Amino acid sequence: MFGGFIQMLRKRKELIPLIGFVGCAALGAATTSVYFLLTKPDVILFKRGNPEPWETLDPSTPQKLMTIDQRWKPVEELTR
């Protein structure tokens, strides 16, 4: 199976960078998916235990991947 693939790469060396970039992109996508799956509280794997996990989140903590210069303040419409 891999013998034919390696033979093709020996004949067409211009495909090696393309395969490297596509492989790195696939690895990055898989790693990011696993990271979000294991660390983010709003991602649901099993709905039986807690069907609405967003109800237990602390609203004062940001849920974004990266927040630049964010200042949390109460919404005026909700505090009346």
N, C-alpha and C positions, 0 to 999 in steps of 0.2 A: 504494500500500500504506500508506504513512505518512500520506497525505492524509486518509483516512477516520479514522485514529487521532487525528490532530490535530483534526479536526472533532468527534469524540466528546469530546475533552478540552475543547474550547471550550464545548460544551453542558453537560457535567457537570464542573464545576470541582472538585467535592469528591473526585474520583478522583486528582487530581494528587499530594496527599501520600501516598496509598496506593501509587501507582506509584513515588514517590520512595523510600519505605521499603523496598518489595520490591526495587527496583533496588539500593539500598545493601546489603541483606542478601545478595543474589546476588553482588554484587561482593566483599563480605567473605568469603563462603564460597569463592569461586573463588581469591581471593588467599591465603587460609589454606591451601587445598589445594596450591597451587603452592609455597608456602613450605615446607610439610612434605615435599613431594615432592623438592624440591631440596636441603634442608638436613639432614634427619634421616637418619641412617645405617641405621635399621632399616626404611625403606621400600624395597621392591624394585620396580624397573622391569623389569630384565632378569635372569632367573634363570640364564642361561647362564654369566655371568662369575663370580658368587658366589652360589650358591643359598642359603647360610645366613649372611647378613651379621651376624646377632646374635652369632655366635661370635667376631668380631673386635672387639667393643665393649669399651671400658675400663670395668670395673665400678665404678671410683671416681668416674666422672663421671655426674651425674644426667641422665636422658633425658627428664625432664618438661618441659613448656612453662615452668612456673614452680615453683620450690621455695622455700618460706619456712622459714628457720631449720632446715635439714637438716644433721644431723651424721652422717657416715658412720662406722660402726664394724663390725668383723667379726662375722659370725653365729657364735655359740658352737658350734652343732651342726656347722658346716662346718669349723671350725678344729681339731677334735680328731683 
